[in-house]
Amino acid sequence: MIIKSELDKFKESFSKCMIGKRVRLTSNGGRKRLIVYEGIVEGCYPNVFSVRYTRGSAKDDVVSYSYIDVLTGKVRIYTLQEENKSEAAS
């Protein structure tokens, strides 16, 4: 069971560290399907966070997940290295 104080700590640290970061989200789509999104964390709200990603050629979409999904492991979130940062370091 998730304690409310643990959830509040997670929300606070997530909103400070992840807004504007490039991430990869993976979640279970049912029937052995894995759904993967790569995009930028756009906003953190009281119960959910949103990620803007590009689907297809040029259309941007937004997907939202709850913090509880991340804490329970239903959604996994990984930060991605910015390509521009690695090129600038060279």
N, C-alpha and C positions, 0 to 999 in steps of 0.2 A: 504494500500500500504506500502511496506517495503522500508525504506530509506536506501541508500547506506551506510551511516555512521553507521546505526544500524547493517547492515549486516557485515561490517568490524569489529565492536566491537565483534559481536558474533563469527566470525571466529577466531579472536585473542584469546578470552577467551577459546573457545572450544579447540584450538590446545594446549594451555598451560595446561589445566586441564584434558583433556580426553584421551590423547595418553597413551596407556598402561593400561587403565581401563577396567574392565569387565562391559559390558552393555547389556541391553535387548532393542531391537528395535521392534516396532510394526508399521505396515502400513496396509493400506486398499488394499486388493487383488482383489476387485471387486466382485460383486454378493454375498455380505454378507460374504466374506472370510476375515479373519484377518491373516496376515503373521507376524510371530514372529521369530526373530533371537536372539540368545544369543552368545556373543563372545567378543573379545578384539579389541578395537579401535587401528588399526594398523598405519594409516597415515592420515594426513590432507593435502589437496592440495588446490590450489586456488579456486576451485569451488565445490569440493566434499570431503567427508571423507570416509575411508574404514574400514570395520569391518571384521576380520577373525573369522569364526565360524566352528565348526565341524559338518558335516552332516553324519549321519549313524555311521559306526564303527570307521574309522580312517582318512577319507579323509577330509582335510581342504578346505574350499571355502572362497571366499571373496565377500562381497556385498558392494556396494557403494551407497551413497545417497548425495544429494546436501544439503547445509546449508539452502537453501530456503525451502526445504521440511520440515525441522525441525521448522523453524520460522513460517510457515503457518499452522503447525499442521497436515500435511499429514503423517508425520512420528513422532512418539513419542519415546524418548530415555530416559531410566532409568538406573541409575548406580546400579550395584549389589555389595553386600558386598562380599569380598573375604573370602572363607571358611577357608583358612589358618590363616588369621588374627584373626578370632573369636576363633579358636582352640588354638592359641598362647596366647591369653588373658586369657584363662581358667587356 
